[in-house]
Every structure is written in C-alpha cells, then in structure tokens.
Amino acid sequence: MVENRSPGDRTKPLRPDAPNSESTLFTLAHLSDPHLGPLPPARRRELAGKRLLGWLNWQRGRARRHTADTLRLIEADIARHQPDHVAVTGDLVNLALAAEFAPAAAWLGGLGRPDDVSVVPGNHDAYVARTAGLARLHWGDHMTGDRGEAGFPFVRRRGAVALVGVSSAVPSAPFLATGRLGPQQIEALAEALDALGREGACRILLIHHPPVGRFDFQKRLIDGQAVRAVLARTGAELVLHGHTHVPARHAVSGPRRPIPVIGVPSASAGPVSAHPAGWNRFVITDGGAAAQVPWRIELERRGLRHGGAVIETLERTVLAG
C-alpha cells in the first residue's frame, strides 16, 4: 500500500533552522484494532480458559461487527492517499491462536514494506501467555528500530519524525484487557524521548492502551500514571493509541504544552457499529525556528458514517501549530 522507497527518501530533509519555511515533511496513516477474521479452526485444548470466553464473544457478535469488506475499504482509502508511513496500534488478531499470526503478517505486507509500516501489539495479540511471543516472531520486522533493536521501545527515525513504539500487551486473566509497560520499558521510554527531544525530532509515541481518558477499569493501562509522568517530564509531540474502538481526542501534560493523545475506531468495524471504521491521516510540517510551536500537526479523520458505505473526511483539525 505504501510506495516502496528507501528510508532516506521518506521525508524531506530535516531543516529546523530554516527561517520562516513551512513545507510538508511527513504524512502518517494511523489505524488500529482490525481484529482480522475469520478465526482459524481450533482444537478443544486451544480453547481452554480465557480463549473459550473470547471464542464465544466472537461467535455471538464480534464476527459480525468486524468485517473484511469494511477493512478493505479502509485499506483502499489509505492507499489512495499514499502516506509516507503507516502506524498500526495493535489487536491484529483475536485469540492469539498460533494460526492467526501468519495471516496477520501477510495483511501487514499488503499495507507496505516493514520499513514503511510500524506496529505495536495489543492485548489480543498477547491474549494468553503461551503464544504471547508470536507477534514478535511473525511481525518483528515491523517492530524493529533503526539500530536493529528487537525490544521495546523501538525508535524509527524518518527524517524529522521519530516513531517510538512501546508494548502495553501483556497476558491477563479472564474478563480483563489491561495493559502494562513495566518499570524497565518506562525508563527506556523516558531516555528515548529525552534524547530525541534534544535532537529536535517530532516524537510520535505508538501505544495500544491509551495513557489517559475514561475507560473501564478492567481495560485500563495499569501504569498509565507513570507513562503520563514521563511525558510530562520529557515531552512528545503526539501520542497515538487503539484499544477503545472509538474516535478519541485527549491530551496529557507536557513540559511546555499539552500533548495530543489520539485514538481511532476499529479499522474493521462495520457501518452499523456504534463507531464505524475509520483511520487518521496526520500531516506534519515544520514551521521553522521562528515558530512558537516547532511542529504543525494537522489531523484529518476519515471513515464511515453510521450506515454509510463510503470512506470520507469526517473532521479536520489542527492539533498543534
């Protein structure tokens, strides 16, 4: 879906000192929670415990809410806009059955090359402990940083823009969909954001569970307060998340100004869903050294209207700049 280009071709040169220049540097597509179906056949022993509850949930409604036809509309619309990069913030699969991960890898390949598509996992991608490592095994090329780092956080520099991916995906008990980064990842995140900030990069944090907002206790980011503390200290220009399946716009405190926190609906939610499918297009420009806000970030929210059949612009807004 993304045009094949070498990493150095993806953006215009970084020129933070260009006087009063404002040119498009980067366009980013954000989608999340495709919950790719159909479910593969599963042995009885694979559906024990939490997976059985998830399988029943899929059969009783989720399979009808998440449709391949809707997802294809989203994919085609993203392709038409030819973004520089695509970010997918988790929940590609449903029950983390071993047979779900290879088809999800093929789907990612349809979005673009690994250098052009960044992924962080969601709670459904780590649904149970015994297959929690399969996302890394099958999608690792989409989660690897520029220096080859295989863990989280990863950092992918694309000219002026730095995509920082963290994993909040941890196995949880039945009826829970919580996330956690853990102290080690949070410490590494703080170091990465601080270093990138000193370099003048436009830092975009990718995470599945939102670090702020109203959501059910059993779906929360357990160490969200610690993540917010890091952002308040180091700053970032944008936080993108999934998980909630709703179009969401919040903010967290930063050292100089509020940091936008943006979520999207499920990319496969059908037109009669409470929140039909959508994706977000971000246009990031550099206002030059004289600008009060160094980065101008414009959000275009695209998706289905309730009952609709065409992907269209639902909202345009300037988040920063």
Buried (B, 14 or more C-beta within 10 A) or exposed (E): BBEEBEEEEBBBEBBBEBEEBEEBBBBBBBBBBBBBBEBBEBEEEBBEEBBBEBBEEBEEEBBEBBBEEBBEBBBEBBBEEEBBBBBBBBBBBBBBBBEBBEBBBEBBBEBBBBBBBBBBBBBBBBBBEEBBEBBBEBBEBBBBBBEEEEEBBBBBBBBBBBBBBBBBBBBBEEEBBBBBBBEEBBEBBBEBBBBBBEEBBBBBBBBBBBBBBEBEEEBBBBBBEBBBBBBEEBBBBBBBBBBBBBBBBBBBBBEEEEBBBBBBBBBBBBBEBEBBBBBBBBBBBBBBBEBEBBBBBBBBBBBBEEEEEEBEEBEEEEBBB
